[in-house]
């Protein structure tokens, strides 16, 4: 399920990664989000991503569930609004 970024590179799902919708932002870079497998997870925005982009409620992100705790995940990538609309139109993201 590839997606082009603004620079033209393609962002692919690898391993256990899932598309997710941020439902609630919490303190210190943590967020609740609903993943494509219909599970609500608590996740964190890593500092390397937090310093470059802002993650808000309603954003479509790429999340990777933790191996040792399935109800938590780390946000790997945040899609821009244009990229999220394209993911929805291509049928990769089916939740609202």
Helices and strands as residue ranges (DSSP letters): E 3-4, E 10-11, E 17-25, E 30-35, E 40-45, H 47-50, E 60-65, E 72-78, H 81-90
